[in-house]
Amino acid sequence: MAEMKEKVGCIEQDTPLVHRKIGSTTYLVRVHFNPDSKETLQQKIQRMLANEVQSMDLNSQIESNSV
């Protein structure tokens, strides 16, 4: 991950920059983290996965009831 310092608008950005090439398109994505966050990255990912699994379970139940 490369770090890049540049001016965007009136705000100087000193954030990590991810380069990803998909096909012939190169995407540059800045990574931002909230310093006041109450959960770690691991906790956030676990919460998102749990929500996704719960959503998949509900969709599966709806589909099985409609058949």
C-alpha positions as CSV (number, residue, x, y, z in Angstrom):
1,M,0.0,0.0,0.0
2,A,1.5,3.3,-1.0
3,E,1.0,6.5,0.8
4,M,0.4,9.7,-1.1
5,K,0.3,13.3,0.0
6,E,-1.6,15.7,-2.2
7,K,-4.1,18.5,-2.1
8,V,-7.6,17.7,-2.9
9,G,-9.8,20.8,-2.9
10,C,-8.5,22.7,0.1
11,I,-7.8,19.7,2.3
12,E,-4.4,18.0,2.3
13,Q,-4.8,14.2,2.1
14,D,-2.2,12.0,3.9
15,T,-4.1,8.7,3.7
16,P,-3.2,5.3,2.3
17,L,-3.9,4.8,-1.4
18,V,-4.7,1.4,-2.9
19,H,-4.1,0.8,-6.6
20,R,-6.3,-2.0,-8.1
21,K,-6.3,-2.8,-11.8
22,I,-9.4,-4.7,-13.1
23,G,-9.2,-5.3,-16.8
24,S,-7.9,-2.2,-18.5
25,T,-9.2,0.1,-15.7
26,T,-7.0,1.2,-12.8
27,Y,-8.8,2.2,-9.6
28,L,-7.2,4.4,-7.0
29,V,-9.0,4.1,-3.6
30,R,-8.2,6.2,-0.6
31,V,-8.6,4.4,2.7
32,H,-10.1,6.3,5.6
33,F,-10.6,5.3,9.2
34,N,-12.6,7.1,11.9
35,P,-10.2,7.7,14.8
36,D,-13.2,7.9,17.2
37,S,-14.5,4.5,16.1
38,K,-15.8,2.4,19.0
39,E,-15.1,-1.0,17.3
40,T,-11.9,-2.5,15.8
41,L,-11.7,-3.5,12.2
42,Q,-12.0,-7.2,13.2
43,Q,-15.2,-6.5,15.2
44,K,-16.6,-4.5,12.2
45,I,-15.9,-7.3,9.8
46,Q,-17.4,-9.9,12.2
47,R,-20.5,-7.8,12.6
48,M,-20.9,-7.3,8.8
49,L,-20.5,-11.1,8.2
50,A,-23.0,-12.0,10.9
51,N,-25.5,-9.5,9.4
52,E,-24.9,-11.0,5.9
53,V,-25.5,-14.6,7.2
54,Q,-28.6,-13.5,9.0
55,S,-29.9,-11.8,5.8
56,M,-29.1,-14.9,3.8
57,D,-31.0,-17.1,6.3
58,L,-34.1,-14.8,6.1
59,N,-34.0,-14.8,2.3
60,S,-33.7,-18.6,2.3
61,Q,-36.7,-19.0,4.6
62,I,-38.8,-16.6,2.5
63,E,-37.9,-18.5,-0.7
64,S,-38.7,-21.9,0.9
65,N,-42.1,-20.6,2.1
66,S,-43.1,-19.2,-1.3
67,V,-42.6,-22.6,-3.1
